[in-house]
Amino acid sequence: MNALLNKENSISAAPAAKNAEISIVSILRGIAAMSVFLFHLVCLSNGYISNKMLNHLFAYGKYGVQFFFVISGFVITYSMIKGHYKITDFFTFLKKRVIRIEPPYLVIVLLTVLFLLLRNKSGLANGNTELPNLTQVLLHVGYLIPFSNYGWLSIVFWTLAIEFQFYLLFSLLFQWYIGIKWLRWAMEIVLLGLFFTSASESFFFHWSPVFLLGINLALYKMEIMLFTEWLVTSVLMAGAIFYQTGWEVFVFSIVPFVLIYLEPQVKSRPWNFFGKISYSLYLCHTLVAFAIINIGIRITHHFYQKIIMVSLAFGVTILVSYLLYYYVERPCKRMAASIKYAP
């Protein structure tokens, strides 16, 4: 999800013909972040919103994650090609990524720990809530929770680990993947094999065909991959996704793929705004919204009161997301953009 947020900086010098492409990516990431937010707000609110129709409808919002994976594959590949990335730029790439995504994430990790401590001290926790220990917190710094017996402090952090695994693997293989056709095919076959044999959703290999839809679309648009190869590999990846994960993941992977390919002329200031703050919104929405909803569970009894609390949770979350974006994410974004690969 966080890879999307380097889009404007990485292709700021792109020709005007790419404006539609940039616009639709921004809108899509806004839709993805908002859909995940609303899914958590409506469906995971401890029964606070009990309407079955609403719960069924907003349950599809969790597939906004697949939106992010497709767009991440496209944007990272596109920006690396535009930046003339080479394997010798590996540590520069990681430096850019860490500066770009880590500070907002660490701020939310810290705030989550503080919230859990305050909730426990205040007696508002339901039952005996186990507090995170130092090891669990430190494992979040390197996205190492999947390699341990600990759990994530937030239910959204697991996707950041998958994104980081993607950054590491793809930055190491990038030159060979885009430069040697037969080796690209070999890598895709290996990834498909791992996709069908990897049971854990906590690792990149379980989602590699979703990323590859975006990766290969970028190669096609940059005229590195010919139409026939792009079409065959896209059908192959889409078929694998449908067969292995079901129609929901298939549909929510294909929609952003098709829209980026078509580059429709769509302008929307609200969705561009949500696109701009999408990473911050994704990071903080469960912490902020769930805290307000938990208060609402204790103090509200009537339907209109619930409407007020849900509206408050929505508004405060958007406000906190913007503040996180403005004071933490935006400066980091500019700093990362100022770092260039060696000529």
N, C-alpha and C positions, 0 to 999 in steps of 0.2 A: 504494500500500500504506500509507503513513504517514498519509494522511487519515483512516483508520479510527480512529486513536488519539485523536481529539478527541471521540469519540462521547459518552462519559459526561459530559464537561464541557459540551458544547454543548446537551444536552437534559436537564440535571439537574433542571430544573423541570417536566419532562413529567409528565402524569398517570399514575396507576398502570396504566391500560390499556395503556400503551406498554412496560411492563416486559418482556413477552415479546419484543417487537421488539428492545429493547436487548440482552437475553440472547442471542438467536440471532445478532445481529451480532457480539457478543464471541466466541461459540463459532466462528462461521464464520471470523473472522480468525485465530483460533488454529489451526484446521484448515488454512487457507491457508498460514500461515507454516511449520507443521510439515511440510506436504506438499512445499513447495519445499526445505526443509532436508533431508528424507529423500531426495528426488530427487538432490540434489547429493552427499549422503553416500554413497549406494549406487551411483549411475550414473556419477558423474564423479570416481571415486577412482583413476584411472589403472590400472584393472583389479584393484584390491585386492580388490574384491568381484566375483567372476567368474561367479557363479551366473546363468544366463540367465533363469530364471524370476523371480528377484528383480529383476534389471535391467529386465525387461519390465514387471513390476508397478509398481515405483517410478518408472518413466519418466513415468507419468501425473501425478506430483507437480508437474512443471513448470507444469501448468495451474492451479496455485494462484494464479498471477499474475492469471489472469482472474477468479478469486474476488475478489482485491483490487480490481481495476478496477471491477467491479460495485458492491461495497460502498462504494468511494470515491465513485463517482457518487451513490449514495444518501445517504451520511452528509454529504458536503459540502453537497449541496442541502438536505437536511433541516435542518442546523445554520444555514445562511444564512437560510432562511425563518424559523426559530425566532428568530434574532437580528435579524430585520428589516433584513437587509443592503440597502444602497443603493449606487449607483455611487460616491457620495461617500465611501463607506467602503473604497474600493479599496485605498488604501495601508495602512489599518488591517488589512484582511484579509491582505494580504501580510506585514505585520509579525507578525501572529498565526501565520501559516503558517511563516515563517522561524524564529521563536523556537521553534515547536513541533517542527520537523523537522530543522533545520540542525545544531544542536550535536551530537546523537548521530551524525549522518552525518559531520560533520567529524572527530569523534573517531576513527571507524573509518577514514576516509581517512588521517589522520595515522598511526594504528597500522599500516595496510597499508604505507605508505611506509617506516616504521621496520622492519617485518618484512622487506621486500624488501632493505633495506640490510644488515640483520643476516645474512640468508640468503646474500647475495652475499659479504659479508666472511668468513663462516664457511666458505665453500666447499661448502655443502650444496646449492647450486643445481645443477640438471641442465644442464650446458653453460654457455654464455655468456648469462646472463639480462640483458637490457637493463633498466637502471634508469630509472624515470620522471624526466623533467626538470622544472624548475620550471613551465614553461608547461603541461605536461600536468596537473600537480597543481592549478594555479590554475584551469584550465578545469573542474575538478570542482566548484569552489565555486559556480558559477552553472549547473551542469548543462549546460555548453556543449560537452561532448565530441562529441555528434552533429553539431555544426556545424564540426568540425575533422577533421584526419586522424589524431588520436590515438585510442587505445583506452581503455576504462574500466579502472581499477585492480582492480575486482572485477566478476565476472560478474553481480552482482545490481543494480548501480547504474543500469543502463539504464532500469529501470522507474521509478526516482525522477525521472528526467528527463521521462518521459511524464506522471507525476503533476503535476509542476511546470508543464508546458505546459498541462495541464488546468486548474490553478488560475488561471493567467494569463488564458486565453481565457474560461473560464466566469465569472470574477469581473467581466470587462468586459461580457459579454453577458447576465448574469443577469437584470437587471430587464426587459429586452426579451423574453427567453426565457420567463419566467414570466408576464409581463403582457399580451402581445399574441399571440393564438392564431395568426393568419396568419403573423406573423413567426417564431413558433416552428416552424411547418411549413416555412417557407422555410429556416431555419437547418438543420433536420434534413435537408432535401433536399440542401443544399450539402455538409453533412458526409458524407452517403452518397456523393455524387459524389466527394469527396476520398478517401473510404474505398476506393472501387473503383479509383481512379487512383493512390493512394499505395502504392508498392512497399516503402518502408522501414518496418520495424517499430520504428524508433528514434523515431518521431514520433507524437503524439497521434492524428492523423487516421486512422492505420492501425487504431486501437483505439476510435474514437469511438462506434460502435454498442454496444460492450460497456459503456462509461460511460453511454450514453444509456438503457440498460435500467435502471440504478440511478437516474439522474436523474429519469426520467419516473415511476418507481415512487414516488419521494419526492413528486413533484407530485400524484400520484393520492392517496396517503395523506394529504396535507395538504389535499385537496379543492380543489386549484387546477386539476387536469385531470380532466375528466369520464371516466366509465368507457369510453365508446365510443372517444374519442380515445386514451386510454391503451392499450386493447386493440389498436387498429389500429396504433399506433406500435410497440408491443411486438412484435407479429407481424412487422411490417416489419423492425425491427432484428434480431430473431432469425433471420428468413429470410436477411437479408443476411450475417449472421455465418456461418450454415451454408453458404451458397453460396460465400462468398469464402475462408473459413478452414478449413472442414472440420468434421466432427462432434465432434472433441475439444474445440475451443474453444467450439463451440455448447453442448455438454453442460455444460462447466465454467463457462459464463456463465449458463446457465438455472438450474442448481441453486441458487446463492445467491439469484438473482432470485425463484424460487418460494418458497424458505424464508423470505425476508424478507417476502414477500407474505402467507404463511400465518401467520407469527408463532407457530410451535409452542411450547408450554410445555416448554422443555428447560432443565434445570439440570445443570451439570457444573463442579465446582470445578477439576478439572485443566484442562479446555479453556478455562475463564475465565482461569485463570492463564496459559496459553499465549497467549490473546487479549490479555491485559494486556501481555505482554512481546513481542508479535508483531513490532513494528517493530524493536526491538533484536535479536531473534532473526534477523530477515530481514537486518539489516545485517551482523552479525558472524559468521554461521554458516560462511561459506566460509573466512574468515580463520582461525578457530579450528580448525574440524574438519579442513580440508585440511592445516594445519600438523601436526596429530597423526597423520593418516593417512600423510603423507609420511614421518614418523619410523617409523611402523609398517611401511611398505614396506621400509625398510632393516634393521629389527631382528627382524621376525617371519617365521617360515617355516611354522608349523603352523596348522591351522584354528582351534584353540582360542585361539591367540595373536591371531589376527585378530579373533575375537569380543571379546576383551578390549580390543583397541585401538579397535574400532568403538564399543564401549560407553563407553570412556573419552572418545572424541571427542564422543559424544552428551552425556554428563554434563557435561563441561567446557564445552561450548558453551552448554548451558542455564544453567549457573552464570554464565558471562561475560555472557550475555544479560541475566540478572536484575540483575547488578551494573551493567551499562550502563543498564538501565531505572531502577534505584533511584537511582543517583548522578548521572545526566545527564538521561535522558529525563523522569522524573517531575517534577523541579523545573522543567524547561522547559515541560512540559505545564501545570503549575499557573500559571506565569507567563503563558503564552499565553491561558489561560482567564480570567485576571483582566483582560484587555484587552477592553473592550466597544465596540461600534459606537456612534456618536453618535446620541442620541435624535432 
